């Protein structure tokens, strides 16, 4: 939620892939819509800004990240129609740490981008280089790299979380869903995944819910989860949250249901916008699964979600029921870039001036998709609590063919527990 659980888990699921696929990175030019002539904007001085998107387009992480480019394309088209002059190029990490670094180097040294849009679970491999170059970095802290907290040139539109913190939100969610016996699972290879699993268990316990099973040492990407399913069934769990990729969490849920476990709160940390593209069997196993989300889901039909839907349909050809979290991330990262341009004024800011402008933004609402909540990019607003805005998250439920809103969780907001942390 608010990257409370969602992104914390989604990242957790992502940030671990040090299992490299290939070490190459590729770049292509994005299609930027020509600006209309009838709209003035803070960037209408005629300056053109090229953003370099560094993300996972191929390899293991592409399942959850490849649609980031759809969000970037939509936002660039939308803002250009409002009078801006934006271009973008894409570098693929190929789901490899070395590919992430090579992609960053190519964007900076060959494409000469004004800013890098970093949305990758392997971002930590490129961050030291980007910090050394002092280039503005926008995007999402889905890799848990410390520069998101410590470097003045890096700006995460999800905030800059402390993965050791424990928040009350997941406990509140489980309580509302009627859970009594909780299972929490994470991967051993990823510190963020492991910490998320432990933090979720601690949150559940604080809410008075029994933690019947905690495993923060699952092998990465495993779908051979028979022993874990048996252990959870024997422990009598009725709820589950796995800080894992979707294939692992679905294997756990389907295994438990096949074994006859009654799950009142199966929580999927990924699947929003992607389950409609899965096969019938996967959709059936996921039915009744709850998906926490860090932003207002499109089912709320707010002005902010409608603007998102219109942009993705108009400029990327993506219908509303296919808009996933990665598309949100791409769209919002570009919005945060424009927020920096607006803050800098209508001159042509240098990269250093743009960084100063971003650092002065203390209230950012993710294109309205945080609802009434905000984050800030100032240095003193980083490293506190979980990701997202005010420990708030929205929740949808997969009914087998579509997503429905969950009453009382639009959003549900918790707090960071003072003096409570996991290691």
N, C-alpha and C positions, 0 to 999 in steps of 0.2 A: 504494500500500500504506500502510496506516495513515495514510493521507493522505500517506504517503511518496509513492508514485507515484499511487495512486488518487485521493485527494483533491487532491493537487497537480495532477494532470492534470485531474481532474474540474473543479476550480476553474479551472484554467487555461482549460479549455474554457468555463467559465461566465463568468469574471470579465471577459471581453472584450466582452461585449455592450453596448457603449455605443451600438450601433445601436438606437435606441429604437423600440419599437413604439408604444405610446400613453403618455400622461403621466398617466393616471388611476390611482387606487387605490380599491379597494372593501373594505368590511369586513363580515363577517357573524359572527354569534354561533355559537360551537361548541357542540355538545351534550355537556354534562358529566354523567356518571352521578352519581346521588345517592350520598353516602357511606353505607356500611353502619353500623349502630349497634353492632356487636359488636367493633370493632377500635379500639384506641387507637393514636395516632401522635403524633410530635412536633408535628404541626400540628392536633391535635384540640382546640385552644382555641376553635374555632368561627370563626376568621378565614377569610374566603374570599379567595383570591388569583386575580386575573385576569391571564393571560398574553396578550400581543399577539403573534401570529405574523406576521412580515413576510417574505414569500417571493414567489416568481414563479409565480403561478397562471395567467397568460395571457401570450401573446407568445412569442418565440423560446426563452427560458429555461425555459418551463413544461414542456417535454419531460423535463427532468431534475429539476425541483423541485416540480412540482404535487402529488406524492404525499407531500410533507413533512407536509401536514395530516393524512394517515392516521396517521402515527407520533405526532403530537401528540394526536390524538383517542384513540388506543389507550392512550397513557401516562396521559392525564388520567383516562380511565375506570378504568384499573387502580389508580391511586393513590387515586382517590375511593372505590373499593371497599375500600381499606385504611384509610380514615378521614380522608383529606385533603379539603379543600374547594377544588377548582381549577376555574376556568372558562378558556375561551380565546376570543379573537376573531381574525379573520384579515384582514390588509391585503395587497392584491395590488400588487406593484411594476409589473405590466403589462410587465415586462422593460424598464423605462425608468429611468434615473437619477433623473429628476424624479419619476417615480411612486414610487420607493423613498423619497425624501425626504417626499413628500406622505403616503405611508402611515405613516411614522414619526410625523409630526406629528399625524395623525389618531388614532393609537393613544394617544399621550401626552395630547393636548389635548382630545380628544372622548371617547375610551373610558376614559381615566384608568387605564390598565393599571398593575399593580404592576411588571411587568418586560416587556421586549421580547425575543422569541425571533427572532433574526435569522438566517435561512438563505437567502441570496440572493447570486448572483454580482455583484449591484449594490449590495451592502451599503455599500460605501465612500461612496456618495452620501448615505446617511442617518447615517453614523457621527458626523460632526462635530456634528450636531444632537443626537443621543442623548448624546454626551459632554457637551455644554453643559448638558443637562438633568440630568445625574447619575443617570439612571434605570438600574437594573440591566439589563444586556444579556447574555443567554445565547445559545447557538446554535453556529454553525459558521463558522470563518474560511475560507470558500470564495471570498472576494473579495480577499484579500491586503491589506486595509486596515490601515494602521499602528496605528490605535487598538486593535486586538486585542492588540497588544504593549504599547502605551504607556499606555492608559487604564485606570484602576483600576476602572471600572464595567463593563468588558467581559470576558466569560468564554467562550472557545471550547472546546467539548468535544472538539475535535481538536487542542488545543494551539495555539500561536501561532508558526507556522513562519517561518523565514528562507528566502525563495525563492532566494537566491543560493548557499546551501550545496549541496554535492555529497555524496550518501550512496552507500554501496557496494551498497545493496539491489538496485537494478535490474541492476547488473552481475552480482551473485550469481544472480539469477533467470535472466538470459540464459545464463549459463554452465551452470546446471543443465538448461536446456532444450536445450542443444547448439547455441546460436547461434554463428556465426563472423563474420558480417558484418551490422552493425546499421544501421537507418535510424531517424532521430528527426526528428519534425516538430512545429512549433508555429505559432501565428498571430502575425502582425506587430502587430496592433492591441492585443494583450494582453501586458503585461510578464511576467505570471506564466506564460502559455503559452509565450512565447519562452524565458524562463529555464528552464522545465521541460524543454523540448526540449534545450537546451544542457547542463543538468545530467545528463540521461539519457545523452547522448553521452559526457560526461566519466566517468560511472560505468562505462559499457561499456568505455571505453578502459582504465580502471584495472583492469578484470577481464581485460585482454588480448584484448578483442574488437575487431575492426576496425570503425570507423565509416565505412561506405561512402557514406553520404548523411546530411547534416544540413541541414535547412531550417527556420529559425525565423521565416520571413517569409511564410508562406502567408496568402492573403486569408481573412478570417473567414468561416466557414461554407461554404467552397467545396467543391463536389462535382465540379467540372470539373478533375480532377486528372490528366488525360492526360499532360502534360509531366513531372510528378513521378513518375508510374508508369514512364514510359520511362527517366527518369534512374536510378531505383532498380533497374529491371531490368538496365540496362546496367552498373550498379555491382555487380551480383551479390549484392544483399542477400538474406539468408535470415531476417531478423527485422525487426520494425517496432513502434514505439510512437509514437502520435500524441497530442499534448496538445491534442486537438480535441474537438468535439462528435461524437456517435456517427455521424451521417450522413457526416462527412468521413472518419473512420477506416474505416468500412465501404466507402466508395468507394475508398479506397486499397488495402484488402485485396482487394476483389473485382477491382479493376483489375490488381493484381499476379498474382492467380491466373489471371485470364483471359489475361494475357500469358505464362503458363507459369512464373512464378517459383515456386520451391519454398520455402515458408515454414515453418520449424520452430518459430518463436516469434512468431506474430502476436498482439500484445497489444492488447486492447480496454480503453480506460479507462472505458467506460460499457457498460451492457448487463446487469449483474446484476439479475435480477428483471424486466427489460423485454424481453429477447429472446423470451421465450415469447409475447409479445403481437404480435410482428412477423409479417409474411407469410412464406410458405414460402421464397421466393427469398432474403430477407434472412437467415433462419435458416440456410439452406444455405451462403451465403457466409461466415457467421460461424462455421461448424462448425470445431472445432479451435482456436478463439480462446481465449486465456488472459485472464482478468479478475482483476486484482489488487484486493483489497478491504481496507478499513481496519479491519474488525471480524471477529469470528468469523462465518463464513457459517452460514446455518441448516442446511446439510448436515452440520455437525459434531454437531448434536444435543446440545449442552451444556445444563446447567441455564439458563444465561443466554439462549441462543438459543431454548430451549423457552418461557421466560417471554415473550420477544418475540413468538414465533409465537402463543402463546395470547392475548396482549393484542390483537394486530392482528386475529386472527380474531374474538375475542369482541366487541371494541368498535368495530372498523372494517370487519369483514367481508372482510378481505384474507387469502387463502390463502397458505400458506408459499412456493409457487413464484412468487408475485407480489410478494414483499417486496423492494423495491429499496433503493438506498442512501439516497434521499431519505426514505423511511419510517424507516430506521434513524436518520437525522439528527434527525427530528422527535421520535422516541421518546427518544433519548438526551438531547436538549436539555432535555426536561421532567424526565428523571431527574436531570440536573445541577442543575436548579432545586430539586428536592426534597432533593438532597444539601445545598444551601445552607440550606434550612429546617431540616434536621436539625442542621446545624452551629450554627445560630443558637439552637437550643434550642426548648422548647415554648411560649415566649411569642409575642407577635405582633410580630415584628421590623419596624422601619421599613425603608425602602429602604436607608438608610445602614448600618444594622445588618446587613442582608442582604449588602450589598457587603463589609463587613468579614468576615463569616462565609465568603463565597466566597474571599476573598483568603487565608484561613487554611487552605484545603484544598490540601494538597500531594500527595495521592495519591488520584486519581480513576480508576476503572476502567471508566467508560462502561457502567454497569449490568451489569458482568461481561463485556461484549462485547470488551474488550481482553485477555481471557484473564488471564494472570498479570502483565500489564504495566499501567502507569498513567501519567497525566499529572498536572500540578499547575496550579492557577490563580494561584499567588503571582507577584508581579511579577518576581522573579528567576528564574522558571522559564519565561519567555517569550523568544521570539526566538532560540531555539537550535535549529538543525537543521531538519528537515522536519516536516511535520504528523503527528499521530498519536502512538502510544506507542512509544518506544524504537526508532524506525525499523523497526518490525515490520509485516508485512503477510501476509494470508492469500490463497490463490489458488484459483480454481475454473476449470474448463475447460468450454466449451460443446460438448456432444457432438452437437448438432443438434436435441435435443428437451428436454434438461435439463442441469443443472449438476452436475459431478462434482468432488470434491476432488482436488487435485494433491499427490501424495506428496512429503514433505519440505518442504512450504511451508505448514504449519499451526501457527504462522506461520514465516516466514523473516525473520530480523532482521539488519540491517546496522548500519553505524556512519557517523557524519559524518566526512568526510575532513578532518583538520586542515590548515589553510592552503590548502585548495582551494575556490575559489568561481567562479561565472560572473557575467557582467555583460551 
